[in-house]
Amino acid sequence: MDAVQVDISTPEARRDAFLFHGVTPAQMAGITDEQMQAIEFLASDDHAAGRYAEALERWSFLVQHDPWERRYQVGLAHTLQQLGQWESAGRFFAQALLTDATDALCAYRAGECLGAMGDLEAAREAFETAIQLSWLSPAHAEVREAARARLDQVAAEGA
């Protein structure tokens, strides 16, 4: 089977390549998968070491260059959360949840962000969703327990 040639010679052609052919900005810029993986490794390492400003820069680069990759959305969201940028973090967690509607951890993290912004009713709903989703995978048992604890906390605060 022959590879399809996609025109990226004009801004309009790049837009169409992105929207209709799944060509990422990274591919248009000639950035390889290996290079993207190396940047992801550095972003994860920065985050783990508490270098959130550096991690934010790297995760932002990754999301800008491959917005379809869910891991990058989650990494950016978690870094934004660590920086106290609750609204932006919540939006990226929600985007990641749209690409995998079974991710209990994303629902939980979104609930944390909503709670930090003072939207206790939405936080309660997010924690309830996290609990429901956690039953889909045994790997999410810890998320279920954390969400239950947060749900109790939110209920005590009046939501």
C-alpha positions as CSV (number, residue, x, y, z in Angstrom):
1,M,0.0,0.0,0.0
2,D,1.4,3.4,-1.0
3,A,1.7,6.2,1.6
4,V,-0.6,9.1,1.2
5,Q,1.2,12.4,0.4
6,V,-0.2,15.3,2.4
7,D,0.5,18.9,1.3
8,I,1.8,21.1,4.1
9,S,3.2,23.9,2.0
10,T,0.7,26.5,3.1
11,P,-0.9,27.4,6.5
12,E,-4.3,26.2,5.1
13,A,-2.7,22.9,4.0
14,R,-1.1,22.4,7.4
15,R,-4.4,23.0,9.1
16,D,-6.2,20.5,6.8
17,A,-3.3,18.0,7.3
18,F,-3.8,18.3,11.1
19,L,-7.6,18.3,11.1
20,F,-8.3,15.7,8.4
21,H,-5.3,13.5,8.2
22,G,-4.0,13.4,11.8
23,V,-0.7,14.9,10.9
24,T,0.8,16.4,14.1
25,P,2.7,19.7,14.3
26,A,5.7,17.6,15.4
27,Q,5.5,15.6,12.2
28,M,5.2,18.8,10.2
29,A,8.3,20.2,11.9
30,G,10.3,16.9,11.4
31,I,10.4,16.0,15.0
32,T,10.7,12.2,15.4
33,D,8.9,10.0,17.8
34,E,12.2,9.3,19.5
35,Q,12.8,13.0,20.1
36,M,9.3,13.4,21.5
37,Q,9.9,10.4,23.8
38,A,13.2,11.9,25.0
39,I,11.4,15.2,25.8
40,E,8.7,13.2,27.6
41,F,11.4,11.5,29.7
42,L,12.9,14.8,30.6
43,A,9.5,16.3,31.5
44,S,8.7,13.3,33.7
45,D,12.1,13.6,35.4
46,D,11.7,17.3,36.0
47,H,8.2,16.8,37.5
48,A,9.5,14.0,39.7
49,A,12.3,16.2,40.9
50,G,10.0,19.1,41.7
51,R,11.3,21.2,38.8
52,Y,7.8,22.2,37.8
53,A,8.7,25.3,35.8
54,E,11.0,23.1,33.6
55,A,8.4,20.3,33.5
56,L,5.7,22.8,32.4
57,E,7.9,24.1,29.6
58,R,8.5,20.5,28.3
59,W,4.9,19.2,28.7
60,S,3.6,22.4,27.0
61,F,6.0,21.7,24.1
62,L,4.8,18.1,23.8
63,V,1.1,19.1,23.9
64,Q,1.6,21.8,21.3
65,H,3.4,19.4,19.0
66,D,1.2,16.4,19.5
67,P,-2.1,17.4,21.0
68,W,-3.6,14.0,20.3
69,E,-1.3,12.2,22.7
70,R,-3.2,11.7,26.0
71,R,0.0,11.1,28.1
72,Y,1.1,14.6,27.3
73,Q,-2.2,16.1,28.3
74,V,-2.1,14.3,31.7
75,G,1.6,15.3,32.3
76,L,0.8,18.9,31.6
77,A,-2.3,18.8,33.8
78,H,-0.5,17.2,36.7
79,T,2.3,19.8,36.5
80,L,-0.2,22.7,36.3
81,Q,-1.9,21.2,39.4
82,Q,1.4,21.1,41.2
83,L,1.9,24.8,40.4
84,G,-1.5,25.6,41.8
85,Q,-3.0,26.5,38.3
86,W,-6.2,24.7,39.2
87,E,-8.4,25.9,36.3
88,S,-5.9,25.1,33.6
89,A,-5.0,21.8,35.2
90,G,-8.7,20.9,35.4
91,R,-9.2,21.7,31.8
92,F,-6.3,19.4,30.7
93,F,-7.5,16.6,33.0
94,A,-11.0,17.0,31.4
95,Q,-9.4,16.8,27.9
96,A,-7.5,13.7,28.9
97,L,-10.7,12.2,30.3
98,L,-12.4,12.8,27.0
99,T,-9.9,10.6,25.3
100,D,-10.2,7.8,27.9
101,A,-13.5,8.1,29.7
102,T,-12.6,5.2,32.0
103,D,-9.7,6.9,33.7
104,A,-10.6,7.2,37.4
105,L,-7.4,9.1,38.2
106,C,-8.2,11.9,35.8
107,A,-11.6,12.3,37.2
108,Y,-10.1,12.3,40.7
109,R,-7.5,14.9,39.8
110,A,-10.1,17.1,38.2
111,G,-12.1,16.8,41.4
112,E,-9.1,18.0,43.3
113,C,-8.7,21.0,41.0
114,L,-12.4,21.9,41.3
115,G,-12.3,21.6,45.1
116,A,-9.2,23.9,45.2
117,M,-11.2,26.4,43.1
118,G,-14.1,26.3,45.6
119,D,-16.5,24.5,43.3
120,L,-17.5,21.9,45.9
121,E,-20.5,20.6,44.0
122,A,-18.5,19.9,40.8
123,A,-15.7,18.4,43.0
124,R,-18.2,16.1,44.6
125,E,-19.5,15.0,41.2
126,A,-15.9,14.4,40.0
127,F,-15.1,12.3,43.1
128,E,-18.3,10.3,42.6
129,T,-17.3,9.7,39.0
130,A,-13.8,8.6,40.0
131,I,-15.3,6.1,42.5
132,Q,-17.6,4.7,39.8
133,L,-14.8,4.5,37.2
134,S,-12.4,2.9,39.7
135,W,-14.5,-0.3,39.7
136,L,-13.5,-0.8,36.0
137,S,-10.0,-1.7,36.9
138,P,-8.4,-3.3,40.0
139,A,-5.5,-1.0,39.5
140,H,-7.7,1.9,40.6
141,A,-8.5,0.7,44.1
142,E,-6.2,3.3,45.6
143,V,-8.0,6.0,43.6
144,R,-11.3,4.7,44.9
145,E,-10.2,5.0,48.5
146,A,-8.7,8.5,47.9
147,A,-11.9,9.7,46.2
148,R,-14.0,8.3,49.0
149,A,-11.9,10.2,51.5
150,R,-12.1,13.4,49.5
151,L,-15.9,12.9,49.0
152,D,-16.3,12.7,52.8
153,Q,-14.2,15.9,53.1
154,V,-16.3,17.7,50.6
155,A,-19.5,16.6,52.3
156,A,-18.1,17.9,55.6
157,E,-17.5,21.3,53.9
158,G,-21.1,21.5,52.8
159,A,-21.4,20.1,49.3
